[in-house]
Every structure is written in C-alpha cells, then in structure tokens.
C-alpha cells in the first residue's frame, strides 16, 4: 500500500492532536498545526523540501499566535472545583433548627448532612429553610438565608 505524503502529514497531525489531549500545554497542538501546514504544502504540489518549510513556518506561526491565545482562553486557572470548594455558592436545606445563641444548626446538601453556622443572626433559621453556602470552615458550612 502506497501513501501520498499528505496522508503521512495528516496521520502525524492526528497523532499529535491525540497527544495534546494527554499532555496539555499546546506544544503538541502547535506541532500538529505545523503538520497540517506540511499537508497543505503537499496538496499545493510542493516537493518534500517545500513541505518541510511549510510545516516549519506553520509551526512557528502557531507558537507565536495560536499558543498564547489558547493558553489565555483555555488554561486560565479557573479549573473544576472539587471537594468542599465546590459547595461554596450552592444552596442547602436546613435539617435542624439553628440555635439562636450559638448560631449552629444542620443543613443537607447533595444528600449529605453538614453542621452549619449562620453568617448573620438577623433571623433564626428553621427546618425547611433554604440557605446559601458562603464558605466552608473545616467541616462547618457558613450559610446565609436566601
């Protein structure tokens, strides 16, 4: 089976893009863009040397323009929140009345029952009230009434 050079460039680009999934950082993505440039060079009828130059130029341009754009918009550091950090901002249901003196009570969120404390003691929270989680301190939720 004989392959045209553009087939090899396309396979290289595909392999590099798959590698980018496992090793994020847009290094392999820029190299894949270069492989696509080499493929386009072959489709325009350039010889092997011209294809290599097209791939090199495309790779350099991808590093200059594509990578900074991708790093700014795709890897901005606002990753997926997990654990107790994911609870902040969610709503919970009061499962046990809050003590008016201590401000402590219990809330249920996502099927888990947590010890909670009112951020402000303006109104007493009672069973069935809906609250918003403001912060998490160790294993205690800091909540406000909605």
WOUR-V583114 format. One record per backbone hydrogen bond with DSSP energy under -0.5 kcal/mol. NH is the residue of the N-H (numbers start at 1). CO is the residue of the C=O. If there is no record, write none. Layout:
BEGIN
nh=NH co=CO
nh=NH co=CO
END
This chain:
BEGIN
nh=7 co=4
nh=8 co=4
nh=9 co=5
nh=10 co=6
nh=11 co=7
nh=12 co=8
nh=13 co=9
nh=14 co=10
nh=15 co=11
nh=16 co=12
nh=17 co=13
nh=18 co=14
nh=19 co=15
nh=20 co=16
nh=21 co=17
nh=21 co=18
nh=22 co=18
nh=23 co=19
nh=30 co=26
nh=31 co=27
nh=32 co=28
nh=33 co=29
nh=34 co=30
nh=35 co=31
nh=36 co=32
nh=37 co=33
nh=38 co=34
nh=39 co=35
nh=40 co=36
nh=41 co=37
nh=42 co=38
nh=43 co=39
nh=44 co=40
nh=45 co=42
nh=46 co=41
nh=51 co=47
nh=52 co=48
nh=53 co=49
nh=54 co=50
nh=55 co=51
nh=56 co=52
nh=57 co=53
nh=58 co=54
nh=59 co=55
nh=60 co=56
nh=61 co=57
nh=62 co=58
nh=63 co=59
nh=64 co=60
nh=65 co=61
nh=66 co=61
nh=67 co=62
nh=69 co=65
nh=70 co=66
nh=71 co=67
nh=72 co=68
nh=73 co=69
nh=74 co=70
nh=75 co=70
nh=75 co=71
nh=79 co=77
nh=85 co=82
nh=86 co=83
nh=87 co=84
nh=88 co=84
nh=88 co=85
nh=89 co=133
nh=90 co=87
nh=92 co=131
nh=93 co=108
nh=94 co=129
nh=95 co=106
nh=96 co=106
nh=98 co=125
nh=99 co=104
nh=103 co=99
nh=105 co=116
nh=106 co=96
nh=107 co=114
nh=108 co=93
nh=109 co=112
nh=112 co=109
nh=114 co=107
nh=114 co=112
nh=115 co=139
nh=116 co=105
nh=117 co=141
nh=118 co=103
nh=119 co=143
nh=128 co=94
nh=129 co=126
nh=131 co=92
nh=132 co=144
nh=133 co=90
nh=134 co=132
nh=134 co=142
nh=135 co=142
nh=137 co=140
nh=138 co=136
nh=139 co=137
nh=140 co=137
nh=141 co=115
nh=142 co=135
nh=143 co=117
nh=143 co=141
nh=144 co=132
nh=146 co=130
END
